[in-house]
Amino acid sequence: MLLSLLLYAGIVSGFRPNHESGEISSSDFTDTDITELGALRAVAWYLERNPLPGRPALTPGELENMNPLNATGLFKAYYKADVSPSRFLKAIQEIVTGNNLVESSKGNSDYYFYCEQFSKSINLIRILDDSMLSGLKGEVNPTALEAARLSAGRALHVVQKFYSNTNWVEMEKTSPYEYLLNQSSPVIPTAPVSKRTCDNCKRISRTLFQCEDNLLVKDMLTSGYKASLSCKKKLPGKCGHGGKYDVTQTFPITGGINKETSNPELSPHYRLHQRAAELAIEATKSFFVGDGFGLLSKVGDITFKKFFNLDGYSLTFVVDTTGSMSDDISQVKTKCIELLRTYSGSPDAPFNYILVPFNDPEVGPIIKTQSVDELESAISRLTATGGGDCPEMSMTGLKLALQQSMPRSKIFVFTDAGAKDESLKGEVQILIDSSKSIVNYLLTGYCASRKRRSKSIPVKKIF
C-alpha cells in the first residue's frame, strides 16, 4: 500500500520501481526489470561454469545470451528438461522487494546519488552489502536468507540509481563503475562544489525542457540536485535532477540530467535511458558474480546457491541394520540402489546423497557424498547384525538424517520394527515441517512375526 501511494504521488526517483508506476513506455526498464535481468545474467553466468555432473561443458554466453532470458527458459536450457524455477523466482522476488521498498526513503538522498553526495551513497552501498553478508555467515536458515536478499535489493537500488542520476553515461562509459562495488578499483574524481556542471536547458512547455547539451563536465562525476530532507536546495551552477516531479527544475540551473525513463517530461536525458539501464543491469550482475568482489567471491559456491535457491536437495536413506533385518537386507539394498539410480539420472538430480544406518543402540556411521558410486558401494556393504529386541532406534536415525540433509530432501526409511524412541517423534516432525522434506517409511513387515514378509516393500505414511 505504501509503495502504491508513493507511485501515485509521483515522488519515486531513478528508474521506476515497476511498470505499474505509470507514465512510462512498455519498453522502459524499471527497477524490477533491471534487478531481474541482472540476477538472471549472474546465475546464467554461474551455471555456464558449473554444468551438471556428467554433462558437457557449456560455452561462455550460451545461457547468458539467451533471447529472451527468463527463469523458465534458463532452467530448461541448463537441465535439458522442464524443471520448475519457482524457488529461484522466489529468491529473485525477495531481492526485488528489497529494492522497491527503498522508494519509501524519499527523504534520504544517499539512496539516489543526488546532489553530488557520492561518498555518502557509496558508503551506504558498503553498509547494505555488509548487512547482506552478515546473514550469510555459518549455517544460514530461510529467515537469514530472506533478510540477506532484502539487503541485497536495497544495495542494488543505490547502485542502479548511479546510472540514471549521474553523468556516467554522458562520460561515454561503456562498462559499470567498478569502484561502487570494489574499493580497490580506481576512483573517478567528483566535481568540486565550486565547479559549474550544467547550463540552463531550453524550455519547451510548462513541464518540458530540451536538455541535450546542458552538461559542462565530461572528465569528472556530477549528479543531479533534487530537493530532499538531506539536500534542501540546488547549488548555483549545478545540474538538476529534472522532470516534471522535480519542483526545482524551473529554477536555475533549469532542466536536469536524469535518464530514469524514455519520457522527456520525466527525464531530460531520456534518449540515454536504454544505455543507462544496460549499465545498471551489468552492474547488478557484477554485484553477484564480479571477479574478486561479487557475492560469489565473498561467500563461495554453497552459500551462493542457497542465496538463489539453487542448492538442490539430498537423497537420503535411513536403514535398519539390526539382526531382525537379516532376511530383508538384500532386498532393501536392491531397492535403495534402484532409487539412487532413478533419482541421480533425473533432470532434477539431488545435490548430494546420504546413508544413515541405525542399529540398537548405535546410529551411523553417516555417509555423505556427491558421488553416486560411493553411496552405492556403501549401500552394498550394509549387513544386518545385533539388536536384541524388536522396537528399534528409527526416530534417532531419522532425526540425524534430517539434520544432515538439505531442505526439500527426499528421505527413505527402511525398517521392520516400531520405534523404540517414540518420544522423539515431535522433534522429528518439527524438522520435517521446517525443512519441507518428504519422508517415506518402507516397512518390510514386523520383526515380532517370524513368518517372512512378502517380496515387495510397502510404503507406509508415518508423518
Secondary structure, 3 states (H helix, E strand, C coil): CHHHHHHHHCCCCCCCCCHHHCCCCCCCCCHHHHHHHHHHHHHHHHHHCCCCCCCCCCCCCCCCCCCCCCHHHHHHHHHCCCCCCHHHHHHHHHHHHHHHHHHHCCCCHHHCCHHHCHHHHHHHHHHHHHHHHHCCCCCCCHHHHHHHHHHHHHHHHHHHHHHHHECCCCCCCCCCCHHHCCCCCCCCCECCCCCCCECCCEECCCCCEECCCCECCCCCECECECCECCECCCCCCCCECCCCCCCCCCCCCCCCCCCCCCCCCCCCCHHHHHHHHHHHHHHHHHHHHCCCCCHHHHHHHHHHHHHCCCCCCEEEEEEECCHHHCCCHHHHHHHHHHHHHHHHCCCCCCCEEEEEEECCCCECCCEEECCHHHHHHHHHCCCCCCCCCCCECHHHHHHHHHHHCCCCCEEEEEECCCECCHHHHHHHHHHHHHHCCEEEEEECCCCCCCCCCCCCCCEECCC
